[in-house]
Amino acid sequence: MAAQAQAGSVKAVEAGTRGGGRLALPGTLWLLAFFLLPLVIMAIVSFMSLGSRKTIVMPFTDANYQRVLSALYLPTIWDSVWISLVTTIICLLVGYPLAFFISTRKSQLMRQLTLFLVILPFWTNFVVRTYAMQTVLAREGVLNHFLLSLGLIDHPLDLLYTQGAVIIGLVYGYLPFMVLPIYATAERFDFKLVAAANDLGANDWQAIWRIIIPLTLPGVIAGFILVFIPCLGAFVTPELLGGTSTLMIGNLINSQFEESNYPRGSALSITLMALVMFALLLYVRFGTREQK
Amino acid sequence: MAQQTLSQSLAPEIEIDVAKLRRDLLMRQVGKVGYLLNALVAYFFLWAPIFVLVVFSFNDSRSVAQWQGFTLRWYSGIFANVAGTGTSGSTTSILDALSNSLIIGGVATIVATILGTALSLALVRYRFPGKRVLDSLLYMPVIIPEIAQAISLALFFKIIFDAINLARPDQPPVTYGYGTIIIGHVVFNVAYVVIVVRARLADMNPRLEEAARDLGASEWQTFWRVTFPLMLPGIIAGALLAFTLSLDDYIVTAMNRGIGDATLTVVVFGMMRRGVSPEVNAISTLMIIFSILLIGISLLLQGRSAVTGRG
């Protein structure tokens, strides 16, 4: 239908002008000049050296990458991967049943409302939402105050500026990214298949593992990628909730650029992008195969 | 004979089945409770922090955890220029920052909407060489971590500025400013405008345009009197989305700004780094209300299909 519509209008409009390329030109040039070219320059700078007075100079070297993969930065890179992985798994464990909860609401209105309640927080400013978590976890924050008043603890806990706080903040920020794609597959899921499996002697666990999960796998994999990638490049969350104790790659990149060490900062950025590309490659390999 | 073996082999199995069935039913009950509990906890987790943030912006105390009574003083403080009250070190006042946000967001939105609308028209209506490549180039800013985009752009500008300043040492040096921030915002906004406008274009009935042409309208007339008015809700929705993203952005803005042109998000982020305070709660509450309003209008214009737009 869409293709047909497209073909029809192509005929209608093509009579006058030949070049749709002309319409696309300004936007394409903008992206080439201010997005792709800077990335290429950054890749080149990542192989250059830092000269006197913080200038970027020749010769080409792989010293920056050696530095990135040294004991100085490697632990932080692993931490970032670990934090992102744990965040993604928590999002999956919470988001998967939640997506089914939303898709199985009886009335259209309830389905829309429950979905809307997941989406709305994620339309509000990310920095503000991270701060909201900060007011909950702070030493003088709501959670400590609540636990103290119940008498469960006798002195405030140091919840903020820990790895746990960063993970909670990231789950808070990116849970909707997990729920939405799973909801999209759950909504199309036919529960008659489960009834059929039960009739054929499968118990609920078998029905879940062998029918429901395989059929919703594309949504799970898409959600995994949509949460994992922004977590890897996170900056705001570790900055506000991790403080100086929990660093991620984003903080390293930022501090290198603040010190005007552009070559090393570039090498760190390229490393981050390589990790993202690796995750995407896995997605293309396994995620898209499931959909066919 | 055969019948007997059949019933013999079946009988014990049915007995086990009953016990298993009980267990399964129990598991199902547990599962159901867990399923409901998970949803309740998830909604609580998503909404409680925002609720707490808003409530304590009205608290008559510096504490953001212990309720002391209702006040609006943190809000009046914002408009009386909060830079003085406990947020020393901030060189940009809240109102200046707000005006920076609106100017940068406004210009970036206009540019991104024009570029994005043209791109959508080209992608939906025309065939041209490099279309596939353009399609993936468009969505790259959405996938690539924002910090990499922000840093590479800052580096790019630094190299250009250094070259210009070296070439004409007698002139005042060029440096980061509104322009560099706006350029960065347009990069990530274009993709979102295209997503929204393209969806609208794909939904449109091409017969209407054909009818206009059949009735003798020129291509130009058809575009302005049929195509454009039909696209308009999508264009406005895309623009509102872009404006919201611009206002909310921290990373690209912080890395590509000059001294003095901090946006509201950048100033507030600086205050947050110093810890929690009721002023930040109040500003945050206003920001939440503002973005929910913008997004609400954008969603209404896009219709229901757009709920998952940002993915």
Interface residues (C-beta under 8 A of the other chain):
Chain A: A2 A5 Q6 G8 S9 V10 A12 V13 E14 A15 G16 T17 G19 G20 G21 R22 L23 A24 P26 G27 T28 W30 L31 L32 F34 F35 L36 L37 P38 L39 I41 M42 V45 I56 V94 G95 P97 L98 F100 F101 Q112 T114 L115 F116 L117 V118 I119 L120 P121 F122 W123 T124 N125 F126 V127 V128 R129 T130 Y131 A132 M133 Q134 T135 V136 A138 E140 G141 V142 N144 H145 F146 Y172 L175 F177 L180 P181 A184 N203 D204 W205 L226 I229 P230 L232 G233 F235 V236 E239 L240 G250 I253 N254 F257 Y262 G265 S266 S269 L272 M273 V276 L280
Chain B: K20 D24 M27 R28 G31 G34 Y35 L36 N38 A39 V41 A42 Y43 F45 L46 W47 A48 P49 I50 V52 L53 F56 S63 V64 A65 Q66 I114 L115 G116 A118 L119 L121 A122 L123 V124 R125 Y126 R127 F128 P129 G130 K131 L134 L137 L138 M140 P141 I143 I144 P145 E146 I147 A148 Q149 I151 S152 L153 A154 L155 F156 K158 I159 I183 G184 V186 V187 V190 A202 M204 N205 P206 R207 E209 E210 R213 E219 T222 T244 L247 D248 Y250 I251 M255 T265 V268 F269 M272 R273 G275 V276 V280 N281 S284 M287 I288 S291 I292 I295 R304 V307 T308 R310 G311
